[in-house]
Amino acid sequence: MNRRVGILALQGDFSEHLAAFKGLNCHAVPVKHPAEVRACDALVIPGGESTTIGKLCQRFGLDEAIVELSERDAPIWGTCAGMILLAKEIEASEQWRLGLMDITVQRNAFGRQVDSFEADLAIEGVTSGPVRAVFIRAPVVTEVRADARVLARFDDKIVMVRQGNLLATAFHPELTDDRRVQQYFLNMINSS
């Protein structure tokens, strides 16, 4: 089934997400307005600068549209900055967030931009071996509550979680040629 996947196109690496979904069984479109978000079957909140994305979401009324989408049980996936925005708690920060996932995150947990790296991850629900993960000023999940569950760790750090229709990755699957994490998300759409 060809589902409409919105890629929040306010700031960050939304064009990389659009390219990553090309060729998969979905119709990926950039979204910037509340009506566009509401017309989607699923949404990706990309990496970028979480405070900037958050301010733009508030300014343009996208926050309400995203919450409504979540209440419809439409899958929402946040990568890096998107993970921060989905979290209910952010360590040592009062920055605005959607607060949809029962997780606490720590921003920039691996250091600055120059500390970016790649690693192979075993991900629950993703078969055929490890997934290459790109970490860029990445957050980590420091606490998981309620029915949120850990899907992947790097060393002892939680870097991928799922809670019902919500998915969050600290890394950037869109920056590699491996599309198994995108397919995992599409499977969430097809089962919703």
C-alpha positions as CSV (number, residue, x, y, z in Angstrom):
1,M,0.0,0.0,0.0
2,N,1.4,3.4,-1.0
3,R,1.2,5.5,2.1
4,R,1.9,9.2,2.4
5,V,4.9,9.9,4.6
6,G,5.5,13.5,5.5
7,I,9.0,14.7,6.1
8,L,9.0,17.8,8.3
9,A,10.9,20.3,6.1
10,L,11.6,23.2,8.4
11,Q,15.3,22.8,9.0
12,G,17.8,20.0,9.1
13,D,18.4,17.0,6.8
14,F,14.9,16.6,5.4
15,S,16.1,16.3,1.8
16,E,18.2,13.2,2.8
17,H,15.1,11.6,4.3
18,L,13.2,12.3,1.1
19,A,15.9,10.7,-0.9
20,A,16.1,7.7,1.4
21,F,12.4,6.9,1.0
22,K,12.6,7.2,-2.8
23,G,12.1,3.7,-4.2
24,L,10.4,2.3,-1.2
25,N,6.7,1.6,-1.2
26,C,5.5,5.0,-0.1
27,H,4.9,8.5,-1.2
28,A,7.3,10.8,0.8
29,V,6.6,14.5,0.7
30,P,8.1,17.5,2.4
31,V,5.6,19.2,4.8
32,K,5.7,22.7,6.2
33,H,2.1,23.5,7.1
34,P,-0.4,22.0,9.6
35,A,-2.8,20.9,6.8
36,E,0.1,19.1,5.1
37,V,0.9,17.2,8.3
38,R,-2.7,16.3,8.9
39,A,-2.9,14.8,5.3
40,C,-0.1,12.3,6.1
41,D,-0.3,8.7,7.1
42,A,3.0,9.1,9.0
43,L,5.6,11.7,9.8
44,V,9.4,11.9,10.0
45,I,11.0,14.6,12.2
46,P,14.5,14.9,10.9
47,G,17.8,15.7,12.5
48,G,19.0,19.3,12.7
49,E,18.9,21.9,15.5
50,S,16.2,20.8,17.9
51,T,15.6,24.3,19.4
52,T,15.2,25.8,16.0
53,I,12.8,23.1,14.7
54,G,10.8,23.4,18.0
55,K,10.4,27.2,17.7
56,L,9.3,26.8,14.0
57,C,6.8,24.1,15.0
58,Q,5.3,26.4,17.6
59,R,5.3,29.5,15.3
60,F,3.5,27.8,12.4
61,G,1.1,25.6,14.5
62,L,2.8,22.4,13.5
63,D,3.0,21.3,17.1
64,E,-0.8,20.9,17.3
65,A,-0.9,19.1,14.0
66,I,1.8,16.7,15.0
67,V,0.1,15.9,18.3
68,E,-3.2,15.3,16.4
69,L,-1.4,12.9,14.1
70,S,0.0,11.0,17.0
71,E,-3.5,10.8,18.6
72,R,-4.7,9.2,15.4
73,D,-2.0,6.5,16.0
74,A,-0.2,7.6,12.9
75,P,3.5,6.5,13.1
76,I,6.0,9.3,13.9
77,W,9.7,8.8,13.7
78,G,12.2,11.3,15.1
79,T,15.9,11.1,14.2
80,C,18.5,12.9,16.3
81,A,16.9,16.3,16.9
82,G,13.5,14.6,16.2
83,M,14.3,12.2,19.1
84,I,14.8,15.2,21.4
85,L,11.5,16.8,20.3
86,L,9.6,13.6,20.9
87,A,10.9,13.1,24.5
88,K,8.9,14.1,27.5
89,E,12.0,15.0,29.4
90,I,15.3,16.6,28.3
91,E,18.1,16.5,30.9
92,A,19.2,20.0,32.1
93,S,16.9,21.7,29.6
94,E,13.6,23.5,29.5
95,Q,13.5,23.8,25.7
96,W,10.2,23.3,24.1
97,R,9.4,19.7,23.0
98,L,6.4,17.7,21.8
99,G,6.6,15.5,24.8
100,L,5.0,12.4,23.2
101,M,7.4,9.6,24.3
102,D,7.9,8.4,27.8
103,I,11.7,8.9,27.6
104,T,14.3,11.2,29.0
105,V,17.1,12.3,26.6
106,Q,20.5,13.9,27.0
107,R,21.5,16.3,24.2
108,N,24.9,16.0,22.5
109,A,25.7,13.0,24.6
110,F,28.7,12.0,22.4
111,G,30.2,15.4,22.2
112,R,30.6,18.1,19.6
113,Q,30.3,17.9,15.8
114,V,34.0,16.9,15.5
115,D,33.2,13.9,17.7
116,S,30.8,12.4,15.1
117,F,31.3,8.8,14.2
118,E,29.8,5.6,12.7
119,A,29.2,2.3,14.3
120,D,27.4,-1.0,13.5
121,L,24.3,-1.7,15.6
122,A,22.1,-4.7,16.2
123,I,18.5,-3.5,16.1
124,E,15.6,-5.5,17.5
125,G,13.2,-6.2,14.6
126,V,15.8,-5.5,11.9
127,T,17.2,-8.7,10.4
128,S,20.1,-9.6,8.1
129,G,22.9,-8.3,10.3
130,P,24.0,-5.0,11.9
131,V,22.9,-1.6,10.7
132,R,25.6,1.0,10.0
133,A,24.7,4.1,12.1
134,V,25.9,7.6,11.7
135,F,26.0,9.7,14.9
136,I,26.3,13.5,14.6
137,R,26.1,15.5,17.9
138,A,23.7,12.7,18.9
139,P,21.5,12.5,21.9
140,V,21.0,9.3,23.9
141,V,18.0,8.1,25.9
142,T,18.9,8.0,29.6
143,E,15.5,6.8,30.9
144,V,12.7,4.7,29.4
145,R,9.3,4.7,31.1
146,A,5.8,3.2,30.6
147,D,5.6,1.0,27.5
148,A,8.6,2.6,25.7
149,R,11.1,-0.1,24.8
150,V,14.7,-0.1,23.8
151,L,15.5,-1.4,20.3
152,A,19.2,-0.6,20.0
153,R,22.2,0.4,22.2
154,F,25.7,1.6,21.4
155,D,27.9,0.2,24.2
156,D,25.7,1.0,27.2
157,K,23.9,3.9,25.7
158,I,20.3,3.7,24.4
159,V,20.1,5.0,20.8
160,M,16.8,3.6,19.5
161,V,13.4,3.3,21.2
162,R,9.8,2.6,20.2
163,Q,6.6,3.4,22.1
164,G,3.5,2.3,20.2
165,N,3.3,4.4,17.0
166,L,6.4,6.5,18.0
167,L,10.0,5.7,16.9
168,A,13.1,7.5,17.8
169,T,16.7,7.1,16.7
170,A,19.8,9.0,18.0
171,F,21.5,8.2,14.7
172,H,20.9,9.0,11.0
173,P,19.8,6.0,8.9
174,E,19.1,8.4,6.0
175,L,22.9,9.1,5.6
176,T,23.7,5.5,4.6
177,D,22.5,3.3,1.7
178,D,20.9,0.8,4.0
179,R,17.1,1.2,4.0
180,R,16.2,-1.4,6.6
181,V,15.3,1.2,9.3
182,Q,13.1,3.0,6.8
183,Q,11.5,-0.3,6.0
184,Y,10.9,-0.9,9.7
185,F,9.1,2.4,9.9
186,L,7.1,1.6,6.8
187,N,6.0,-1.7,8.4
188,M,4.8,0.4,11.4
189,I,2.6,2.4,9.0
190,N,1.3,-0.7,7.3
191,S,0.3,-2.3,10.6
192,S,-1.4,0.8,12.0
